[in-house]
Amino acid sequence: MICISIIFSNMDAAIADLKKANNIADIIELRVDYIFGLDIKKLIEAAEKPVIVTNRRKADNGKFEGAEEERLSILKKAIDLGADYVDIEIDSNYNEIINDKKNSKIIISYHNFDETPENINEIFDKLNSTNADIIKIVTTANKLADNLKIIELIKKSEKPIIGLCMGPLGEISRILSTIYGSFLTFASLDKGKESAPGQIPAETLRNIYRIDEIKPGFKLYGVIGKPISKSKGYIVHNSLFKKEKLNNIYLKFEVNDLEKFMKNFSSLLAGFSVTMPHKENILKFIGVIDPVAKKIGAVNTVVNNNGKLTGYNTDIIGAIKAIEVKTEIKDKNVTILGAGGAARAIAVGVLEKQGKLTILNRTVEKAEKLSKEFNCNFGSLQDFEKIKTDILINTTSIGMHPEINGTPINTKFVKNIIVLDAIYSQEKTKLLQEAEKNNCTIISGIEMYINQAAGQFKIWTGKEADINFMRNIIK
Ligand code: ATR
């Protein structure tokens, strides 16, 4: 169930949001501490879904600053008006509310805006020993493993429980908690309307993360990297899982400490994508490495087969398939700009397809080092105008934010050839726009991205991904 909190400061705005929430929430929390000129009756009447009435103290990140007696009397009034649920904190006189609960159900809650404390089990036991109808335990995740502590409580609770972690590192708990049986998960009405840090918009929870369908037994996938907040793979993979009616779900894991992540989470995941900065370091945690990934020295896809982890690299198929839609690579003069991880993966693919490779880089020594390994030509970016190129591939970060108006080479020399830009944050980088004007055949990095994601989907599910469907999702 999705709960949306109404946090507006005046009645008109609160009612306006309440009307929107009626359409997307399963349950609505009225944060009456926020609302100036409060008319609880009017709010309860305007709600078409069950309501939770909450009157949070300032000390608990709420807005209520009056006397405790007054605060509780507002909750009692909500009970008299027929509120479906009333939330009261574990460290307040909750018995006063429970003894007077009439037809309302009482949620006894614990919140911690700083951490997931060491004594979380004691706090849980205390909540559990009350006469609450539902218990609620919401902490802040300072590390990914904090989410697991909350999940353990959800799993062991005999009472209905709401368990979540707040903050960016707790974002995964907003989906995971539902898989493990949390009574509800909180969502924001829209981006920017979060009532707690880390909340995900309700629309995303319902349509991308399939919150109404997920349940124990769903296979967990995800992406690990840092930073990860802008990663869009969760949209593509979850949409594919949904389309193919697979009981799989894909989450974003912001991973700082790879070793800890592998220890705590890898057994929970059926597979995962690996992105920067972990593509190389992940190799030492994986039992079996596919020969292509070994050659590149980087893994972007991991499968967990009953505890046995295997690493693959689909970046390479992504690039090669995107080019092969337009042209054969064999015997073509292929110039790669850049000498980092992406250049290395694409170089392996180009050589496998028997292209004639040159690597050009701002730091010529790095191009030289790579060229020795691959036995190919090298040079500086300025050398582009001196060499013959049939297929040009940009793997430098020029064209990406903040250099979205830059090009890695002078585009007046980029004429009548095929150009692929590995950047996929926009459909047409400046390089591609200029190349198109100069009569080149251009290939967006998005095509490369889609093909590598399709490769991951095939490895995890054994099924071919629908490329057109993926293209539409991305657009
Ligand atoms: P990736 O894994 O995406 O390839 P990387 O390993 O950090 O990322 O490589 C980034 C590439 O972009 C490098 O080739 C880098 O050139 P240097 O080796 O000289 O650093 C290139 N690059 C980054 N910023 C650049 C810039 N402003 N001008 C030219 N090349 C740039």
Residues whose N, C-alpha, C, O or C-beta is under 5 A from the ligand:
A	BS01	ATR	G338 A339 G340 G341 A342 A343 N361 R362 T363 K366 T395 T396 S397
